[in-house]
Amino acid sequence: MAGHRSFKGLTKGFSQERKARVVARADVLKKEMALHELRQARERSQEELARELRVGQPAVAKLERRADMYVSNLRRYIEALGGSLEITARFPEGSVNIVNFGELDERRAQES
């Protein structure tokens, strides 16, 4: 296609410093993604995810557009992509990993 060049071609004339800045910025962007971007980065379609979650494709599309959802739904989505969900609360004096209350109850039962 006319007017399209590969990323390597675009950065060919960049200085080493500029290339390093580009790589650093790309790393930041990879750590901050919307759900649909994460799914695409994991090379999964909405249809594939829907089958794994046992829902229809429109339900996956709706989930990806939501700004507010149940943690359990987000956890299932992330696990269907092959990951695990961790929630961390950050405070000026430090961070705390929040554990699922069900998992906390299971741990307490095992410790008793």
C-alpha positions as CSV (number, residue, x, y, z in Angstrom):
1,M,0.0,0.0,0.0
2,A,1.3,3.4,-0.9
3,G,2.4,5.6,2.0
4,H,2.8,2.7,4.5
5,R,6.2,1.9,5.9
6,S,7.3,-0.6,8.5
7,F,8.1,0.6,12.0
8,K,11.7,-0.4,11.4
9,G,11.7,1.8,8.3
10,L,10.3,4.7,10.2
11,T,12.9,4.6,12.9
12,K,15.9,3.9,10.6
13,G,17.3,7.4,10.8
14,F,16.7,7.8,14.5
15,S,19.7,8.4,16.8
16,Q,20.4,5.7,19.5
17,E,19.0,8.1,22.1
18,R,15.8,8.6,20.3
19,K,15.4,4.8,19.6
20,A,15.9,4.2,23.3
21,R,13.1,6.8,24.1
22,V,10.8,5.1,21.6
23,V,11.5,1.7,23.2
24,A,10.9,3.1,26.7
25,R,7.6,4.7,25.6
26,A,6.5,1.4,23.9
27,D,7.2,-0.4,27.2
28,V,5.0,2.0,29.1
29,L,2.2,1.7,26.6
30,K,2.4,-2.1,26.8
31,K,1.8,-1.8,30.6
32,E,-1.3,0.3,30.1
33,M,-4.0,-1.2,27.9
34,A,-7.7,-1.3,27.6
35,L,-9.2,-4.8,27.7
36,H,-9.8,-4.9,23.9
37,E,-6.1,-3.9,23.4
38,L,-5.0,-6.6,25.8
39,R,-7.1,-9.2,24.0
40,Q,-5.6,-8.1,20.6
41,A,-2.1,-8.1,22.0
42,R,-2.7,-11.7,23.2
43,E,-3.9,-12.5,19.6
44,R,-7.4,-13.6,20.6
45,S,-10.7,-12.8,19.0
46,Q,-13.9,-11.9,20.8
47,E,-15.4,-15.1,19.5
48,E,-12.6,-17.2,21.0
49,L,-12.9,-15.5,24.3
50,A,-16.7,-15.9,24.3
51,R,-16.4,-19.7,23.7
52,E,-13.9,-20.0,26.6
53,L,-16.1,-17.8,28.9
54,R,-19.3,-19.7,27.7
55,V,-21.0,-16.4,26.7
56,G,-21.9,-14.9,23.4
57,Q,-19.6,-12.6,21.5
58,P,-21.8,-9.6,22.2
59,A,-21.3,-10.1,25.9
60,V,-17.5,-10.0,25.4
61,A,-17.8,-6.8,23.4
62,K,-20.0,-5.2,26.1
63,L,-17.6,-6.2,28.8
64,E,-14.7,-4.6,26.9
65,R,-16.6,-1.3,26.7
66,R,-17.6,-1.2,30.4
67,A,-16.0,1.3,32.7
68,D,-17.3,-0.5,35.8
69,M,-17.7,-4.2,36.3
70,Y,-17.5,-6.9,38.9
71,V,-14.1,-8.0,39.9
72,S,-15.1,-11.7,39.3
73,N,-16.0,-10.9,35.6
74,L,-12.7,-9.1,35.1
75,R,-10.9,-12.1,36.7
76,R,-12.6,-14.6,34.4
77,Y,-11.7,-12.4,31.4
78,I,-8.1,-12.2,32.3
79,E,-7.8,-15.9,33.2
80,A,-9.4,-16.7,29.8
81,L,-6.5,-14.8,28.2
82,G,-4.1,-16.9,30.2
83,G,-3.3,-14.4,32.9
84,S,-4.1,-13.9,36.6
85,L,-5.6,-10.8,38.1
86,E,-3.9,-9.0,41.0
87,I,-5.4,-5.9,42.7
88,T,-3.0,-3.6,44.5
89,A,-3.9,-0.6,46.7
90,R,-1.2,2.1,46.7
91,F,-0.7,4.4,49.6
92,P,2.0,7.0,50.3
93,E,3.6,4.7,52.9
94,G,3.4,1.5,50.7
95,S,1.3,-0.9,48.7
96,V,-1.0,-3.7,49.7
97,N,-2.2,-6.6,47.5
98,I,-5.9,-7.1,47.9
99,V,-6.9,-10.7,48.1
100,N,-10.3,-12.2,47.2
101,F,-12.4,-12.7,50.3
102,G,-13.2,-16.2,49.2
103,E,-9.5,-17.0,48.9
104,L,-8.9,-15.4,52.3
105,D,-11.5,-17.6,53.9
106,E,-9.9,-20.7,52.2
107,R,-6.5,-19.7,53.6
108,R,-7.9,-19.2,57.1
109,A,-9.6,-22.6,57.0
110,Q,-6.3,-24.3,55.8
111,E,-4.3,-22.6,58.6
112,S,-6.8,-23.8,61.3
